[in-house]
Amino acid sequence: MEYTDIKEGSKVFPGEYLYHIPSKDIVICGSYDSENDVLKALYRGRLIRDNIKNFQKIKLSKEEQKNKRTKRTCGSCKRRR
């Protein structure tokens, strides 16, 4: 897992997981105001508002994406075996 800086003009979508540098924790993006460089995110049940420079995008490797996809099951398939 790598963290990349959010550059000007890059897209940030609501619901996307981001790394918040000051709190050193992963947050969920709520909204992004590119004109004012402000991002609202959900952090431990609270809404925080901070400068876009304090956030980084999370980039997963191909293996991590594959492992994440295979682990995503509801559990009903396991019970049928």
Phi and psi restraints in degrees (value plus and minus 20) as a CYANA .aco file:
   2 GLU   PHI    -140.8  -100.8
   2 GLU   PSI     134.3   174.3
   3 TYR   PHI    -133.1   -93.1
   3 TYR   PSI     110.0   150.0
   4 THR   PHI    -140.9  -100.9
   4 THR   PSI     124.6   164.6
   5 ASP   PHI     -87.6   -47.6
   5 ASP   PSI     128.2   168.2
   6 ILE   PHI    -109.3   -69.3
   6 ILE   PSI      92.8   132.8
   7 LYS   PHI    -110.8   -70.8
   7 LYS   PSI     143.8   183.8
   8 GLU   PHI     -85.0   -45.0
   8 GLU   PSI     110.1   150.1
   9 GLY   PHI      74.2   114.2
   9 GLY   PSI     -30.7     9.3
  10 SER   PHI     -99.1   -59.1
  10 SER   PSI     134.2   174.2
  11 LYS   PHI    -114.2   -74.2
  11 LYS   PSI     115.6   155.6
  12 VAL   PHI    -145.6  -105.6
  12 VAL   PSI     105.8   145.8
  13 PHE   PHI    -125.8   -85.8
  13 PHE   PSI     125.4   165.4
  14 PRO   PHI     -81.2   -41.2
  14 PRO   PSI     117.5   157.5
  15 GLY   PHI      72.8   112.8
  15 GLY   PSI     -26.6    13.4
  16 GLU   PHI    -100.4   -60.4
  16 GLU   PSI     121.2   161.2
  17 TYR   PHI    -101.7   -61.7
  17 TYR   PSI     113.1   153.1
  18 LEU   PHI    -151.0  -111.0
  18 LEU   PSI     138.7   178.7
  19 TYR   PHI    -118.9   -78.9
  19 TYR   PSI     105.3   145.3
  20 HIS   PHI    -117.9   -77.9
  20 HIS   PSI      94.5   134.5
  21 ILE   PHI     -84.9   -44.9
  21 ILE   PSI     -68.1   -28.1
  22 PRO   PHI     -82.7   -42.7
  22 PRO   PSI     -57.8   -17.8
  23 SER   PHI    -109.6   -69.6
  23 SER   PSI     -31.8     8.2
  24 LYS   PHI      35.0    75.0
  24 LYS   PSI      26.5    66.5
  25 ASP   PHI    -163.9  -123.9
  25 ASP   PSI     141.8   181.8
  26 ILE   PHI    -110.8   -70.8
  26 ILE   PSI     114.2   154.2
  27 VAL   PHI    -145.7  -105.7
  27 VAL   PSI     147.9   187.9
  28 ILE   PHI    -127.6   -87.6
  28 ILE   PSI     108.6   148.6
  29 CYS   PHI     -89.1   -49.1
  29 CYS   PSI     113.2   153.2
  30 GLY   PHI    -121.9   -81.9
  30 GLY   PSI     -77.3   -37.3
  31 SER   PHI    -171.6  -131.6
  31 SER   PSI     135.9   175.9
  32 TYR   PHI    -151.1  -111.1
  32 TYR   PSI     101.8   141.8
  33 ASP   PHI    -125.9   -85.9
  33 ASP   PSI      79.6   119.6
  34 SER   PHI     -90.7   -50.7
  34 SER   PSI     -46.3    -6.3
  35 GLU   PHI     -88.2   -48.2
  35 GLU   PSI     -60.8   -20.8
  36 ASN   PHI    -120.8   -80.8
  36 ASN   PSI     -18.9    21.1
  37 ASP   PHI      33.4    73.4
  37 ASP   PSI      27.0    67.0
  38 VAL   PHI    -141.1  -101.1
  38 VAL   PSI     116.8   156.8
  39 LEU   PHI    -145.1  -105.1
  39 LEU   PSI     113.9   153.9
  40 LYS   PHI    -122.7   -82.7
  40 LYS   PSI     115.3   155.3
  41 ALA   PHI    -162.3  -122.3
  41 ALA   PSI     137.5   177.5
  42 LEU   PHI    -115.6   -75.6
  42 LEU   PSI      99.7   139.7
  43 TYR   PHI    -151.1  -111.1
  43 TYR   PSI      91.3   131.3
  44 ARG   PHI      33.2    73.2
  44 ARG   PSI      22.7    62.7
  45 GLY   PHI      63.2   103.2
  45 GLY   PSI     -20.4    19.6
  46 ARG   PHI    -136.5   -96.5
  46 ARG   PSI     131.8   171.8
  47 LEU   PHI    -111.8   -71.8
  47 LEU   PSI     101.7   141.7
  48 ILE   PHI    -131.5   -91.5
  48 ILE   PSI     132.9   172.9
  49 ARG   PHI    -149.3  -109.3
  49 ARG   PSI     101.3   141.3
  50 ASP   PHI    -167.6  -127.6
  50 ASP   PSI     146.4   186.4
  51 ASN   PHI     -87.8   -47.8
  51 ASN   PSI     126.0   166.0
  52 ILE   PHI     -83.7   -43.7
  52 ILE   PSI     -43.5    -3.5
  53 LYS   PHI     -87.2   -47.2
  53 LYS   PSI     -39.4     0.6
  54 ASN   PHI    -109.1   -69.1
  54 ASN   PSI     -11.9    28.1
  55 PHE   PHI    -142.9  -102.9
  55 PHE   PSI     131.4   171.4
  56 GLN   PHI    -155.3  -115.3
  56 GLN   PSI     127.3   167.3
  57 LYS   PHI     -98.9   -58.9
  57 LYS   PSI     131.4   171.4
  58 ILE   PHI    -121.6   -81.6
  58 ILE   PSI     105.8   145.8
  59 LYS   PHI    -136.1   -96.1
  59 LYS   PSI     100.4   140.4
  60 LEU   PHI    -115.6   -75.6
  60 LEU   PSI     127.2   167.2
  61 SER   PHI     -95.5   -55.5
  61 SER   PSI     149.8   189.8
  62 LYS   PHI     -81.2   -41.2
  62 LYS   PSI     -60.0   -20.0
  63 GLU   PHI     -85.5   -45.5
  63 GLU   PSI     -61.6   -21.6
  64 GLU   PHI     -84.7   -44.7
  64 GLU   PSI     -58.5   -18.5
  65 GLN   PHI     -85.1   -45.1
  65 GLN   PSI     -60.7   -20.7
  66 LYS   PHI     -86.1   -46.1
  66 LYS   PSI     -64.4   -24.4
  67 ASN   PHI     -83.8   -43.8
  67 ASN   PSI     -58.9   -18.9
  68 LYS   PHI     -85.2   -45.2
  68 LYS   PSI     -59.4   -19.4
  69 ARG   PHI     -87.2   -47.2
  69 ARG   PSI     -59.8   -19.8
  70 THR   PHI     -93.8   -53.8
  70 THR   PSI     -45.7    -5.7
  71 LYS   PHI    -103.2   -63.2
  71 LYS   PSI     -29.9    10.1
  72 ARG   PHI    -103.8   -63.8
  72 ARG   PSI      69.1   109.1
  73 THR   PHI    -155.3  -115.3
  73 THR   PSI     138.4   178.4
  74 CYS   PHI    -104.4   -64.4
  74 CYS   PSI     -38.1     1.9
  75 GLY   PHI      83.7   123.7
  75 GLY   PSI     -36.1     3.9
  76 SER   PHI     -90.0   -50.0
  76 SER   PSI     -50.4   -10.4
  77 CYS   PHI     -87.9   -47.9
  77 CYS   PSI     -54.8   -14.8
  78 LYS   PHI     -86.7   -46.7
  78 LYS   PSI     -55.2   -15.2
  79 ARG   PHI     -93.0   -53.0
  79 ARG   PSI     -43.2    -3.2
  80 ARG   PHI     -98.4   -58.4
  80 ARG   PSI     -37.8     2.2
